[in-house]
């Protein structure tokens, strides 16, 4: 793919990612895609095989953009606890940060793609599994260095932490009230403290 084609592909993804997130896969028409990009159908299909491939590319780009912030926050962390707190700190403004994209792309796609778009649904499940595994790895790191209790089930606890945070995101996003996510963050931070050895 040439430089111009790569730029066009990135441009299309940047324009349609918020659209897919706000309207969903089925709610986003080719007319919407053409309108938001200012390109022809031919230009769109010259860069993507079909609408599903475009939706997956848009989802991947949105996830990368949002999650790169977590990675950056963890660069200066020296312990498992610091990394876990970096995650909860990231979520403090998550609803605000994702509002311009139409909310949490992972949560939106997870709720709206099951039974509709198999490839997109699989990609969302893969991302959620990867995120949960990353949290579990942080917990295991703490168990290995002795800072987290040895009897903590890392994968179960990671699922609990991820699930609670996303429940808070859902409630705060749906009701447009940050207090729900704030309360969940307090509860997750208590869990992190309770895991300390």
JOPEKA-V699839 format. One record per backbone hydrogen bond with DSSP energy under -1.0 kcal/mol. NH is the residue of the N-H (numbers start at 1). CO is the residue of the C=O. Records with the same first field share a line. If there is no record, write none. Layout:
NH: CO + CO
//
This chain:
6: 2
7: 3
8: 4
9: 5
10: 6
11: 7
12: 8
13: 9
14: 10
15: 11
16: 12
17: 13
20: 16
21: 17
22: 18
23: 19
24: 20
33: 29
34: 30
35: 31
36: 32
37: 33
38: 34
44: 40
45: 41
46: 42
47: 44
48: 44
54: 50
55: 51
56: 52
57: 53
58: 54
59: 55
60: 56
61: 57
62: 58
63: 59
64: 60
65: 61
66: 62
67: 63
68: 64
71: 67
72: 68
73: 69
74: 70
77: 74
83: 79
84: 80
85: 81
86: 82
87: 83
88: 84
89: 85
90: 86
91: 87
94: 91
97: 93
98: 94
101: 98
102: 99
103: 98
108: 104
109: 105
110: 106
111: 107
112: 108
113: 109
116: 113
117: 113
121: 117
122: 118
123: 119
124: 120
125: 121
126: 122
127: 123
128: 124
129: 125
130: 126
131: 127
132: 128
133: 129
134: 130
135: 131
136: 132
137: 133
138: 134
139: 135
140: 136
141: 137
142: 138
143: 139
144: 140
145: 141
147: 142
148: 142
149: 195
152: 149
154: 152
157: 153
158: 154
159: 155
160: 156
161: 157
162: 158
163: 159
164: 160
165: 161
166: 162
167: 163
168: 164
169: 165
170: 166
171: 167
172: 168
173: 169
174: 170
175: 171
177: 172
180: 177
182: 178
183: 179
184: 180
185: 181
186: 182
187: 183
188: 184
189: 185
190: 186
191: 187
192: 188
193: 189
194: 190
195: 191
196: 193
197: 147
//
